[in-house]
Amino acid sequence: MEAFLLSTAIVAIAEMGDKTQLLALVLAARFRKPWPIVLGILAATLANHALAGAVGAWVTTFIGPQVLRWVLGACFIAMAVWMLIPDKLDEGETATASRWGVFGTTLIAFFLAEMGDKTQIATVVLAAKYNAYFWVVAGTTLGMMLANAPVVWLGERITRLVPLRIVHLVSAGIFLVLGVLALWAPGVDVLA
């Protein structure tokens, strides 16, 4: 259960202000059909995070626990720095709904936008840390949905409630603490 809850929390935090959240906002404004967009986000996230989780589980077959601790700490510190760099949506990342429809457009756009993204890397790291592939993928997927589904339904009203800069600073602080604990407090298991 720890793997599920922590995966959910970490990805929900990392996703705040991320380019895929901005993509959700753009798709919602463009198509005004929330259910196909939300289902497309869910399908894309499940596929992307299932692959990332598999990579994370595979990594543990040849990396020992001491090396894994250092990799984990470095990844969390890198994510803290990454949280301080605001994402922006590149023009052309959202195709029109031509033959793919709203669901297909969302599925493809989200899957591609998640490649190499913070949340995909977090999924790899969490799956490497825990021996709970299903729970990590389920948790990271839920975290993505918690961050993106409200954006689809509520749009810009959400972004006015809490300044994204504050969310980024708090998120960066959390990742920095987790990274430092993993590196310099070997007796403390930061993710257990």
ZABAKE-297390 format. One record per residue (C-alpha): residue in one letter; x, y, z negated. Coordinates in pm, 1 decimal, padded with zeros to 6 digits. Example, Ala and Ser with C-alpha at 12.3 -4.5 7.8 and 13.67 -1.06 7.14 Angstrom:
BEGIN
<rec><vomi>A</vomi><X>01230.0</X><Y>-00450.0</Y><Z>-00780.0</Z></rec>
<rec><vomi>S</vomi><X>01367.0</X><Y>-00106.0</Y><Z>-00714.0</Z></rec>
This chain:
BEGIN
<rec><vomi>M</vomi><X>00000.0</X><Y>00000.0</Y><Z>00000.0</Z></rec>
<rec><vomi>E</vomi><X>00295.8</X><Y>00232.9</Y><Z>-00068.8</Z></rec>
<rec><vomi>A</vomi><X>00411.1</X><Y>00202.5</Y><Z>00291.8</Z></rec>
<rec><vomi>F</vomi><X>00062.8</X><Y>00296.0</Y><Z>00417.0</Z></rec>
<rec><vomi>L</vomi><X>00011.6</X><Y>00595.3</Y><Z>00186.5</Z></rec>
<rec><vomi>L</vomi><X>00360.8</X><Y>00736.7</Y><Z>00231.0</Z></rec>
<rec><vomi>S</vomi><X>00348.5</X><Y>00688.5</Y><Z>00609.5</Z></rec>
<rec><vomi>T</vomi><X>00015.1</X><Y>00869.7</Y><Z>00620.8</Z></rec>
<rec><vomi>A</vomi><X>00140.8</X><Y>01161.3</Y><Z>00412.0</Z></rec>
<rec><vomi>I</vomi><X>00474.9</X><Y>01203.6</Y><Z>00588.2</Z></rec>
<rec><vomi>V</vomi><X>00325.9</X><Y>01203.8</Y><Z>00937.8</Z></rec>
<rec><vomi>A</vomi><X>00033.5</X><Y>01429.8</Y><Z>00844.2</Z></rec>
<rec><vomi>I</vomi><X>00284.8</X><Y>01680.7</Y><Z>00703.0</Z></rec>
<rec><vomi>A</vomi><X>00526.9</X><Y>01647.1</Y><Z>00996.3</Z></rec>
<rec><vomi>E</vomi><X>00245.9</X><Y>01694.0</Y><Z>01247.6</Z></rec>
<rec><vomi>M</vomi><X>00140.6</X><Y>02037.6</Y><Z>01116.9</Z></rec>
<rec><vomi>G</vomi><X>00221.3</X><Y>02290.2</Y><Z>01387.2</Z></rec>
<rec><vomi>D</vomi><X>00372.4</X><Y>02021.6</Y><Z>01609.7</Z></rec>
<rec><vomi>K</vomi><X>00340.5</X><Y>02038.4</Y><Z>01987.5</Z></rec>
<rec><vomi>T</vomi><X>00089.6</X><Y>01752.5</Y><Z>01987.3</Z></rec>
<rec><vomi>Q</vomi><X>-00129.8</X><Y>01952.3</Y><Z>01750.2</Z></rec>
<rec><vomi>L</vomi><X>-00105.1</X><Y>02242.8</Y><Z>01991.7</Z></rec>
<rec><vomi>L</vomi><X>-00186.1</X><Y>01999.4</Y><Z>02272.4</Z></rec>
<rec><vomi>A</vomi><X>-00500.6</X><Y>01891.7</Y><Z>02083.6</Z></rec>
<rec><vomi>L</vomi><X>-00602.3</X><Y>02257.0</Y><Z>02059.2</Z></rec>
<rec><vomi>V</vomi><X>-00544.6</X><Y>02315.1</Y><Z>02432.5</Z></rec>
<rec><vomi>L</vomi><X>-00736.0</X><Y>02000.5</Y><Z>02532.4</Z></rec>
<rec><vomi>A</vomi><X>-01026.9</X><Y>02092.3</Y><Z>02303.7</Z></rec>
<rec><vomi>A</vomi><X>-01043.8</X><Y>02441.6</Y><Z>02449.1</Z></rec>
<rec><vomi>R</vomi><X>-01016.1</X><Y>02318.4</Y><Z>02806.6</Z></rec>
<rec><vomi>F</vomi><X>-01255.2</X><Y>02022.6</Y><Z>02807.0</Z></rec>
<rec><vomi>R</vomi><X>-01490.3</X><Y>02093.5</Y><Z>02513.9</Z></rec>
<rec><vomi>K</vomi><X>-01557.9</X><Y>01719.1</Y><Z>02471.4</Z></rec>
<rec><vomi>P</vomi><X>-01423.5</X><Y>01627.0</Y><Z>02127.4</Z></rec>
<rec><vomi>W</vomi><X>-01500.1</X><Y>01251.8</Y><Z>02118.8</Z></rec>
<rec><vomi>P</vomi><X>-01304.2</X><Y>01147.8</Y><Z>02431.3</Z></rec>
<rec><vomi>I</vomi><X>-01016.7</X><Y>01369.9</Y><Z>02316.7</Z></rec>
<rec><vomi>V</vomi><X>-01008.4</X><Y>01218.4</Y><Z>01966.0</Z></rec>
<rec><vomi>L</vomi><X>-01032.2</X><Y>00864.4</Y><Z>02107.1</Z></rec>
<rec><vomi>G</vomi><X>-00751.6</X><Y>00943.1</Y><Z>02353.1</Z></rec>
<rec><vomi>I</vomi><X>-00535.1</X><Y>01073.1</Y><Z>02068.1</Z></rec>
<rec><vomi>L</vomi><X>-00607.1</X><Y>00756.3</Y><Z>01868.1</Z></rec>
<rec><vomi>A</vomi><X>-00523.3</X><Y>00520.0</Y><Z>02155.8</Z></rec>
<rec><vomi>A</vomi><X>-00205.0</X><Y>00708.7</Y><Z>02248.7</Z></rec>
<rec><vomi>T</vomi><X>-00089.8</X><Y>00724.2</Y><Z>01887.2</Z></rec>
<rec><vomi>L</vomi><X>-00154.4</X><Y>00355.2</Y><Z>01826.1</Z></rec>
<rec><vomi>A</vomi><X>00045.1</X><Y>00259.0</Y><Z>02135.4</Z></rec>
<rec><vomi>N</vomi><X>00329.7</X><Y>00500.5</Y><Z>02066.3</Z></rec>
<rec><vomi>H</vomi><X>00361.7</X><Y>00423.6</Y><Z>01695.9</Z></rec>
<rec><vomi>A</vomi><X>00330.9</X><Y>00047.1</Y><Z>01751.7</Z></rec>
<rec><vomi>L</vomi><X>00636.1</X><Y>00069.7</Y><Z>01977.5</Z></rec>
<rec><vomi>A</vomi><X>00821.3</X><Y>00295.7</Y><Z>01733.0</Z></rec>
<rec><vomi>G</vomi><X>00738.7</X><Y>00062.9</Y><Z>01442.8</Z></rec>
<rec><vomi>A</vomi><X>00870.7</X><Y>-00234.2</Y><Z>01638.8</Z></rec>
<rec><vomi>V</vomi><X>01198.9</X><Y>-00050.9</Y><Z>01699.0</Z></rec>
<rec><vomi>G</vomi><X>01223.5</X><Y>00032.1</Y><Z>01327.9</Z></rec>
<rec><vomi>A</vomi><X>01158.3</X><Y>-00328.8</Y><Z>01224.2</Z></rec>
<rec><vomi>W</vomi><X>01411.3</X><Y>-00451.9</Y><Z>01479.3</Z></rec>
<rec><vomi>V</vomi><X>01681.0</X><Y>-00213.5</Y><Z>01351.0</Z></rec>
<rec><vomi>T</vomi><X>01670.0</X><Y>-00375.5</Y><Z>01006.1</Z></rec>
<rec><vomi>T</vomi><X>01779.5</X><Y>-00707.8</Y><Z>01153.6</Z></rec>
<rec><vomi>F</vomi><X>02133.6</X><Y>-00577.1</Y><Z>01205.7</Z></rec>
<rec><vomi>I</vomi><X>02171.9</X><Y>-00281.0</Y><Z>00966.0</Z></rec>
<rec><vomi>G</vomi><X>02243.0</X><Y>-00349.8</Y><Z>00599.4</Z></rec>
<rec><vomi>P</vomi><X>02065.7</X><Y>-00171.9</Y><Z>00312.8</Z></rec>
<rec><vomi>Q</vomi><X>02359.7</X><Y>00061.4</Y><Z>00236.0</Z></rec>
<rec><vomi>V</vomi><X>02388.6</X><Y>00183.4</Y><Z>00596.6</Z></rec>
<rec><vomi>L</vomi><X>02009.9</X><Y>00206.4</Y><Z>00617.8</Z></rec>
<rec><vomi>R</vomi><X>02010.6</X><Y>00434.5</Y><Z>00310.5</Z></rec>
<rec><vomi>W</vomi><X>02253.7</X><Y>00674.0</Y><Z>00481.7</Z></rec>
<rec><vomi>V</vomi><X>02063.8</X><Y>00665.8</Y><Z>00810.6</Z></rec>
<rec><vomi>L</vomi><X>01737.3</X><Y>00726.8</Y><Z>00625.6</Z></rec>
<rec><vomi>G</vomi><X>01883.5</X><Y>01021.8</Y><Z>00431.6</Z></rec>
<rec><vomi>A</vomi><X>02033.8</X><Y>01176.4</Y><Z>00745.0</Z></rec>
<rec><vomi>C</vomi><X>01706.1</X><Y>01134.2</Y><Z>00936.0</Z></rec>
<rec><vomi>F</vomi><X>01504.8</X><Y>01305.7</Y><Z>00663.1</Z></rec>
<rec><vomi>I</vomi><X>01749.3</X><Y>01597.1</Y><Z>00645.6</Z></rec>
<rec><vomi>A</vomi><X>01738.1</X><Y>01626.1</Y><Z>01025.6</Z></rec>
<rec><vomi>M</vomi><X>01357.4</X><Y>01627.8</Y><Z>01008.3</Z></rec>
<rec><vomi>A</vomi><X>01374.6</X><Y>01907.6</Y><Z>00749.2</Z></rec>
<rec><vomi>V</vomi><X>01578.8</X><Y>02118.4</Y><Z>00991.5</Z></rec>
<rec><vomi>W</vomi><X>01349.9</X><Y>02020.8</Y><Z>01279.8</Z></rec>
<rec><vomi>M</vomi><X>01044.7</X><Y>02138.0</Y><Z>01081.5</Z></rec>
<rec><vomi>L</vomi><X>01194.6</X><Y>02488.0</Y><Z>01074.5</Z></rec>
<rec><vomi>I</vomi><X>01204.1</X><Y>02504.4</Y><Z>01455.0</Z></rec>
<rec><vomi>P</vomi><X>00855.2</X><Y>02597.9</Y><Z>01578.1</Z></rec>
<rec><vomi>D</vomi><X>00716.4</X><Y>02382.4</Y><Z>01855.3</Z></rec>
<rec><vomi>K</vomi><X>00557.7</X><Y>02529.3</Y><Z>02162.3</Z></rec>
<rec><vomi>L</vomi><X>00363.3</X><Y>02361.4</Y><Z>02432.5</Z></rec>
<rec><vomi>D</vomi><X>00533.9</X><Y>02362.5</Y><Z>02770.9</Z></rec>
<rec><vomi>E</vomi><X>00322.9</X><Y>02464.8</Y><Z>03066.9</Z></rec>
<rec><vomi>G</vomi><X>00233.2</X><Y>02163.4</Y><Z>03272.7</Z></rec>
<rec><vomi>E</vomi><X>00213.8</X><Y>01926.1</Y><Z>02972.5</Z></rec>
<rec><vomi>T</vomi><X>-00161.2</X><Y>01920.9</Y><Z>03012.6</Z></rec>
<rec><vomi>A</vomi><X>-00283.4</X><Y>01801.2</Y><Z>03345.1</Z></rec>
<rec><vomi>T</vomi><X>-00630.2</X><Y>01870.2</Y><Z>03466.6</Z></rec>
<rec><vomi>A</vomi><X>-00889.7</X><Y>01601.6</Y><Z>03406.8</Z></rec>
<rec><vomi>S</vomi><X>-00892.2</X><Y>01493.0</Y><Z>03772.2</Z></rec>
<rec><vomi>R</vomi><X>-00936.1</X><Y>01121.9</Y><Z>03825.3</Z></rec>
<rec><vomi>W</vomi><X>-00828.4</X><Y>01023.9</Y><Z>03472.1</Z></rec>
<rec><vomi>G</vomi><X>-01112.2</X><Y>01202.1</Y><Z>03295.9</Z></rec>
<rec><vomi>V</vomi><X>-01086.3</X><Y>01363.5</Y><Z>02953.2</Z></rec>
<rec><vomi>F</vomi><X>-00995.0</X><Y>01038.3</Y><Z>02773.5</Z></rec>
<rec><vomi>G</vomi><X>-00727.7</X><Y>00937.0</Y><Z>03025.9</Z></rec>
<rec><vomi>T</vomi><X>-00577.5</X><Y>01284.5</Y><Z>03039.2</Z></rec>
<rec><vomi>T</vomi><X>-00557.9</X><Y>01295.9</Y><Z>02659.4</Z></rec>
<rec><vomi>L</vomi><X>-00413.9</X><Y>00944.0</Y><Z>02638.9</Z></rec>
<rec><vomi>I</vomi><X>-00136.7</X><Y>01012.7</Y><Z>02889.5</Z></rec>
<rec><vomi>A</vomi><X>-00056.2</X><Y>01363.1</Y><Z>02762.9</Z></rec>
<rec><vomi>F</vomi><X>-00039.1</X><Y>01252.9</Y><Z>02398.1</Z></rec>
<rec><vomi>F</vomi><X>00162.1</X><Y>00939.8</Y><Z>02466.4</Z></rec>
<rec><vomi>L</vomi><X>00421.0</X><Y>01138.1</Y><Z>02661.9</Z></rec>
<rec><vomi>A</vomi><X>00425.9</X><Y>01428.2</Y><Z>02413.6</Z></rec>
<rec><vomi>E</vomi><X>00495.6</X><Y>01186.3</Y><Z>02126.6</Z></rec>
<rec><vomi>M</vomi><X>00803.5</X><Y>01035.7</Y><Z>02294.4</Z></rec>
<rec><vomi>G</vomi><X>01102.8</X><Y>01137.3</Y><Z>02082.3</Z></rec>
<rec><vomi>D</vomi><X>00883.4</X><Y>01355.6</Y><Z>01861.0</Z></rec>
<rec><vomi>K</vomi><X>00922.9</X><Y>01398.8</Y><Z>01482.9</Z></rec>
<rec><vomi>T</vomi><X>00636.7</X><Y>01165.7</Y><Z>01405.5</Z></rec>
<rec><vomi>Q</vomi><X>00767.6</X><Y>00891.5</Y><Z>01634.5</Z></rec>
<rec><vomi>I</vomi><X>01109.4</X><Y>00913.4</Y><Z>01470.2</Z></rec>
<rec><vomi>A</vomi><X>00944.9</X><Y>00911.5</Y><Z>01126.3</Z></rec>
<rec><vomi>T</vomi><X>00760.5</X><Y>00592.8</Y><Z>01227.6</Z></rec>
<rec><vomi>V</vomi><X>01087.2</X><Y>00426.8</Y><Z>01331.3</Z></rec>
<rec><vomi>V</vomi><X>01251.3</X><Y>00526.0</Y><Z>01000.6</Z></rec>
<rec><vomi>L</vomi><X>00956.2</X><Y>00416.4</Y><Z>00787.3</Z></rec>
<rec><vomi>A</vomi><X>00926.3</X><Y>00082.5</Y><Z>00967.9</Z></rec>
<rec><vomi>A</vomi><X>01300.0</X><Y>00030.3</Y><Z>00913.3</Z></rec>
<rec><vomi>K</vomi><X>01262.9</X><Y>00109.9</Y><Z>00543.4</Z></rec>
<rec><vomi>Y</vomi><X>00958.9</X><Y>-00106.6</Y><Z>00472.3</Z></rec>
<rec><vomi>N</vomi><X>00895.3</X><Y>-00463.6</Y><Z>00567.3</Z></rec>
<rec><vomi>A</vomi><X>00534.2</X><Y>-00371.6</Y><Z>00641.0</Z></rec>
<rec><vomi>Y</vomi><X>00501.2</X><Y>-00307.6</Y><Z>01015.0</Z></rec>
<rec><vomi>F</vomi><X>00120.2</X><Y>-00307.9</Y><Z>01020.5</Z></rec>
<rec><vomi>W</vomi><X>00086.4</X><Y>-00072.9</Y><Z>00721.7</Z></rec>
<rec><vomi>V</vomi><X>00344.8</X><Y>00172.4</Y><Z>00853.2</Z></rec>
<rec><vomi>V</vomi><X>00181.1</X><Y>00190.2</Y><Z>01197.2</Z></rec>
<rec><vomi>A</vomi><X>-00165.5</X><Y>00218.6</Y><Z>01040.4</Z></rec>
<rec><vomi>G</vomi><X>-00044.0</X><Y>00492.5</Y><Z>00803.7</Z></rec>
<rec><vomi>T</vomi><X>00138.5</X><Y>00696.5</Y><Z>01067.0</Z></rec>
<rec><vomi>T</vomi><X>-00161.0</X><Y>00668.8</Y><Z>01298.5</Z></rec>
<rec><vomi>L</vomi><X>-00395.5</X><Y>00785.0</Y><Z>01022.0</Z></rec>
<rec><vomi>G</vomi><X>-00159.5</X><Y>01075.4</Y><Z>00948.2</Z></rec>
<rec><vomi>M</vomi><X>-00172.5</X><Y>01179.0</Y><Z>01314.8</Z></rec>
<rec><vomi>M</vomi><X>-00550.5</X><Y>01159.7</Y><Z>01316.0</Z></rec>
<rec><vomi>L</vomi><X>-00579.0</X><Y>01358.9</Y><Z>00991.3</Z></rec>
<rec><vomi>A</vomi><X>-00367.2</X><Y>01634.0</Y><Z>01145.5</Z></rec>
<rec><vomi>N</vomi><X>-00512.8</X><Y>01635.9</Y><Z>01497.4</Z></rec>
<rec><vomi>A</vomi><X>-00881.9</X><Y>01540.1</Y><Z>01484.5</Z></rec>
<rec><vomi>P</vomi><X>-00981.8</X><Y>01848.8</Y><Z>01280.3</Z></rec>
<rec><vomi>V</vomi><X>-00797.4</X><Y>02065.7</Y><Z>01534.5</Z></rec>
<rec><vomi>V</vomi><X>-01009.2</X><Y>01918.8</Y><Z>01812.3</Z></rec>
<rec><vomi>W</vomi><X>-01333.9</X><Y>01990.6</Y><Z>01625.0</Z></rec>
<rec><vomi>L</vomi><X>-01247.9</X><Y>02315.3</Y><Z>01449.3</Z></rec>
<rec><vomi>G</vomi><X>-00989.6</X><Y>02464.3</Y><Z>01682.4</Z></rec>
<rec><vomi>E</vomi><X>-00840.7</X><Y>02801.5</Y><Z>01607.8</Z></rec>
<rec><vomi>R</vomi><X>-01031.9</X><Y>02847.1</Y><Z>01282.5</Z></rec>
<rec><vomi>I</vomi><X>-00791.9</X><Y>02601.1</Y><Z>01116.9</Z></rec>
<rec><vomi>T</vomi><X>-00480.7</X><Y>02788.0</Y><Z>01223.9</Z></rec>
<rec><vomi>R</vomi><X>-00612.1</X><Y>03103.7</Y><Z>01057.0</Z></rec>
<rec><vomi>L</vomi><X>-00660.8</X><Y>02936.9</Y><Z>00716.1</Z></rec>
<rec><vomi>V</vomi><X>-00298.5</X><Y>02849.3</Y><Z>00639.5</Z></rec>
<rec><vomi>P</vomi><X>-00006.1</X><Y>03019.9</Y><Z>00811.7</Z></rec>
<rec><vomi>L</vomi><X>00197.4</X><Y>02762.4</Y><Z>01004.1</Z></rec>
<rec><vomi>R</vomi><X>00523.5</X><Y>02913.5</Y><Z>00879.4</Z></rec>
<rec><vomi>I</vomi><X>00425.4</X><Y>02826.3</Y><Z>00520.2</Z></rec>
<rec><vomi>V</vomi><X>00335.2</X><Y>02470.2</Y><Z>00625.3</Z></rec>
<rec><vomi>H</vomi><X>00670.2</X><Y>02434.4</Y><Z>00804.6</Z></rec>
<rec><vomi>L</vomi><X>00866.7</X><Y>02562.0</Y><Z>00503.7</Z></rec>
<rec><vomi>V</vomi><X>00689.9</X><Y>02330.7</Y><Z>00258.6</Z></rec>
<rec><vomi>S</vomi><X>00729.0</X><Y>02034.7</Y><Z>00495.4</Z></rec>
<rec><vomi>A</vomi><X>01098.3</X><Y>02109.6</Y><Z>00546.5</Z></rec>
<rec><vomi>G</vomi><X>01146.2</X><Y>02126.2</Y><Z>00169.6</Z></rec>
<rec><vomi>I</vomi><X>00981.4</X><Y>01786.4</Y><Z>00119.9</Z></rec>
<rec><vomi>F</vomi><X>01193.4</X><Y>01622.8</Y><Z>00389.6</Z></rec>
<rec><vomi>L</vomi><X>01510.1</X><Y>01785.5</Y><Z>00252.0</Z></rec>
<rec><vomi>V</vomi><X>01442.6</X><Y>01653.8</Y><Z>-00099.7</Z></rec>
<rec><vomi>L</vomi><X>01374.9</X><Y>01303.0</Y><Z>00034.2</Z></rec>
<rec><vomi>G</vomi><X>01695.6</X><Y>01313.3</Y><Z>00239.5</Z></rec>
<rec><vomi>V</vomi><X>01911.9</X><Y>01438.1</Y><Z>-00046.9</Z></rec>
<rec><vomi>L</vomi><X>01767.9</X><Y>01178.5</Y><Z>-00283.3</Z></rec>
<rec><vomi>A</vomi><X>01836.3</X><Y>00901.8</Y><Z>-00031.5</Z></rec>
<rec><vomi>L</vomi><X>02198.2</X><Y>01013.7</Y><Z>00014.2</Z></rec>
<rec><vomi>W</vomi><X>02306.5</X><Y>01116.6</Y><Z>-00334.2</Z></rec>
<rec><vomi>A</vomi><X>02086.2</X><Y>00919.9</Y><Z>-00567.7</Z></rec>
<rec><vomi>P</vomi><X>02140.7</X><Y>00559.6</Y><Z>-00454.0</Z></rec>
<rec><vomi>G</vomi><X>01961.2</X><Y>00421.8</Y><Z>-00760.7</Z></rec>
<rec><vomi>V</vomi><X>01646.2</X><Y>00615.7</Y><Z>-00670.4</Z></rec>
<rec><vomi>D</vomi><X>01438.4</X><Y>00460.2</Y><Z>-00394.6</Z></rec>
<rec><vomi>V</vomi><X>01282.1</X><Y>00770.0</Y><Z>-00235.3</Z></rec>
<rec><vomi>L</vomi><X>01024.0</X><Y>00573.6</Y><Z>-00043.9</Z></rec>
<rec><vomi>A</vomi><X>00914.3</X><Y>00315.7</Y><Z>-00297.8</Z></rec>
